[in-house]
Amino acid sequence: MNPHTLMARANLGHWLVTRDGQALVLERDGWTIRVLFNGTAPAKAVVRAPGSPGWRHLNRRDITTHVRGHRDQMAVFRVGDRVKVGVRYGTVTDIYVETPTALTSRACPVRLMVAYTDEDFGSPYVTSALRLRETAA
């Protein structure tokens, strides 16, 4: 994908697009995607989810997947949020947009990585989790 195509797709998805040298930086709802181009080809891409202190590598296919991610689902949670999934409680450790398949809609669904209080891990869809409010101490 060349930078002009990425900019067009990002604008359709209501991302704020800026340039940083040879890179395009896309921002929306606490998400940041940085794609470094070598000419017209993406050379490196990284993403930072809301609340995450660090960056995660994106392969070429994942760039489009994240740009097309379901906005309502991408904006609900932040890394560090306390959640309830079914009868289990845990903390969001990461958020990612699922790679589209023939069965998914144009807006790619979003999954959470959750560390449960029973020391197990899971990856529920955002639509299966309830964010818990922080209580005042």
C-alpha positions as CSV (number, residue, x, y, z in Angstrom):
1,M,0.0,0.0,0.0
2,N,1.4,3.4,-1.0
3,P,1.2,6.4,1.3
4,H,-1.6,8.1,-0.8
5,T,-3.8,5.0,-0.5
6,L,-3.2,4.7,3.2
7,M,-4.0,8.4,3.7
8,A,-7.3,8.0,1.7
9,R,-8.3,4.9,3.8
10,A,-7.4,6.6,7.0
11,N,-9.4,9.7,6.1
12,L,-12.4,7.6,5.4
13,G,-12.0,6.0,8.8
14,H,-11.8,9.5,10.5
15,W,-8.1,9.1,11.5
16,L,-6.0,12.3,11.9
17,V,-3.1,11.9,9.5
18,T,0.2,13.7,9.8
19,R,3.6,13.3,8.3
20,D,6.8,12.8,10.3
21,G,9.6,12.7,7.7
22,Q,9.1,9.5,5.6
23,A,6.4,8.2,8.0
24,L,2.7,8.7,8.2
25,V,1.3,9.0,11.7
26,L,-2.4,8.1,12.2
27,E,-4.2,9.0,15.4
28,R,-7.8,8.2,16.6
29,D,-9.4,7.6,20.0
30,G,-6.1,7.1,21.8
31,W,-4.7,4.8,19.1
32,T,-1.5,5.7,17.2
33,I,-0.2,4.0,14.1
34,R,3.1,5.0,12.6
35,V,4.1,3.7,9.1
36,L,7.5,4.4,7.8
37,F,7.7,4.3,4.0
38,N,10.7,3.5,1.8
39,G,9.5,5.2,-1.4
40,T,6.0,4.0,-1.9
41,A,6.3,0.8,0.1
42,P,5.8,0.5,3.8
43,A,9.1,-0.5,5.4
44,K,8.0,-0.6,9.1
45,A,4.8,-0.1,11.0
46,V,4.1,0.1,14.7
47,V,0.9,0.6,16.8
48,R,0.2,1.9,20.3
49,A,-3.1,1.0,21.8
50,P,-4.8,3.4,24.3
51,G,-3.2,3.3,27.7
52,S,-0.2,1.3,26.4
53,P,3.3,2.7,27.2
54,G,4.9,0.8,24.3
55,W,4.7,0.1,20.6
56,R,3.8,-3.2,18.9
57,H,5.0,-4.2,15.5
58,L,2.4,-4.4,12.7
59,N,2.9,-6.5,9.5
60,R,1.7,-5.0,6.2
61,R,-1.7,-6.7,6.4
62,D,-2.3,-5.5,9.9
63,I,-1.9,-1.8,8.8
64,T,-5.1,-2.0,6.8
65,T,-6.8,-4.1,9.5
66,H,-6.2,-1.5,12.1
67,V,-7.2,1.4,9.9
68,R,-10.5,-0.4,9.2
69,G,-11.0,-1.5,12.8
70,H,-14.5,-1.1,14.3
71,R,-14.2,2.4,15.7
72,D,-16.9,2.0,18.4
73,Q,-15.1,-1.2,19.7
74,M,-11.6,0.4,19.4
75,A,-12.6,3.3,21.6
76,V,-14.1,1.4,24.6
77,F,-11.1,0.1,26.5
78,R,-7.6,1.1,27.5
79,V,-4.7,-1.0,28.5
80,G,-4.9,-1.3,32.3
81,D,-8.7,-1.2,32.5
82,R,-10.4,-3.6,35.0
83,V,-13.0,-5.8,33.2
84,K,-15.5,-8.4,33.8
85,V,-16.0,-11.2,31.2
86,G,-18.8,-13.5,32.1
87,V,-18.2,-14.3,35.8
88,R,-14.4,-13.7,35.6
89,Y,-12.6,-10.5,36.5
90,G,-9.3,-9.3,35.1
91,T,-7.2,-6.5,33.7
92,V,-6.7,-5.5,30.0
93,T,-3.1,-6.1,29.0
94,D,-3.4,-5.4,25.3
95,I,-5.9,-4.6,22.6
96,Y,-5.8,-5.7,19.0
97,V,-7.9,-5.6,15.9
98,E,-8.7,-9.0,14.5
99,T,-7.6,-9.9,10.9
100,P,-10.7,-9.8,8.7
101,T,-12.2,-13.0,7.2
102,A,-15.0,-13.6,4.8
103,L,-17.3,-13.8,7.8
104,T,-16.4,-10.4,9.3
105,S,-17.8,-7.1,8.3
106,R,-15.8,-4.3,6.7
107,A,-15.2,-2.9,10.2
108,C,-12.8,-5.5,11.8
109,P,-13.7,-6.7,15.3
110,V,-11.5,-5.9,18.3
111,R,-10.2,-8.4,20.9
112,L,-8.8,-7.7,24.4
113,M,-5.9,-9.6,26.0
114,V,-7.0,-10.0,29.6
115,A,-5.0,-11.2,32.6
116,Y,-7.7,-12.7,34.9
117,T,-7.4,-12.6,38.7
118,D,-7.1,-16.5,38.7
119,E,-3.8,-16.0,36.9
120,D,-5.2,-17.3,33.6
121,F,-5.2,-15.3,30.3
122,G,-7.9,-14.8,27.7
123,S,-8.7,-12.9,24.5
124,P,-12.4,-12.0,24.5
125,Y,-14.1,-9.8,22.0
126,V,-14.7,-6.3,23.2
127,T,-18.4,-6.9,22.9
128,S,-18.1,-9.7,25.6
129,A,-16.4,-7.6,28.2
130,L,-17.7,-5.0,30.7
131,R,-15.4,-2.2,31.8
132,L,-15.5,-1.8,35.6
133,R,-15.5,1.7,37.1
134,E,-12.7,2.6,39.4
135,T,-13.7,3.0,43.0
136,A,-12.5,6.0,45.1
137,A,-10.1,5.0,47.8
